[in-house]
Amino acid sequence: MLNLYKNLPNGVVQFPGHPKAYLVDGFLLPLVPEPAEEKLKTPQRLKYHETDVIVCTYPKSGTYWTNFICAQLLGKADFISDSGEEGHTLSRIVPQMDVWPVEYYENLPQPRIIYSHLPMCYMAVNEKPKYIVVMRNPKDVLVSFYFHIRSMEPIYNYADGKLDEFFEVFMNGCLSYGSYFNKLLDSLKYYGKPNFLFIKTRNDGSPKDICEIIFSEKGKWAIGEII
């Protein structure tokens, strides 16, 4: 990230040509209910179990796709789309790590699936959970993130943002959740660990890899439903 945010106090920030964000000790987050500082501490405060599955993605890198597969494999497929009016939405069954108080995650039924866009340095990585790191072509991430941010006007104040300006912002990591490239490099430190799986978005073999490498026997019967 450029030094634009260096030494700035915590709070809402927006430079010309940049989406709005919330700065926490030099790290950018989307505007969330305060205290945002507490949300970054959730991964360290959470008690993990061997049945936990943590999906690690940069925004717009295949999060929903991966969460949907995981929910099916663990028998949590009795949900409807997030646009539905009844039932359990996917975002409730697979909640985001830095949104709710830690007590919310502690009360989730086992096995838990939780996803996060945070860099691995915030994730309190240990040997108990199983981590799925999802990668996507950065060109696709850039375009998808650009249109996503433009559509979220109250949060990012970027409805009229220009793609050429966003390209520079993306390449410099001046976005909520930081740099795509730094996130990937940070994650690759764990490549080869037995409780880590790295997959590419829309890779035909990914559901099978998730099922065979990450999940228990309970998940294996469901593979025919998702490929």
WOLIN-V891467 format. One record per helix or strand. SS is the DSSP state (hx for helix, st for strand). FROM is the first residue (numbers start at 1). LEN is the number of residues. If there is no record, write none. Layout:
ss: (SS | SS)
from: (FROM | FROM)
len: (LEN | LEN)
This chain:
ss: (hx | st | st | st | hx | hx | st | hx | st | st | hx | st | hx | st | hx | st | hx | hx | hx | hx | st | hx | hx)
from: (3 | 11 | 21 | 27 | 36 | 42 | 53 | 63 | 79 | 88 | 90 | 94 | 102 | 113 | 120 | 130 | 138 | 153 | 163 | 180 | 196 | 206 | 217)
len: (3 | 3 | 4 | 3 | 4 | 4 | 5 | 11 | 2 | 2 | 4 | 3 | 5 | 4 | 3 | 6 | 14 | 4 | 9 | 9 | 5 | 9 | 9)
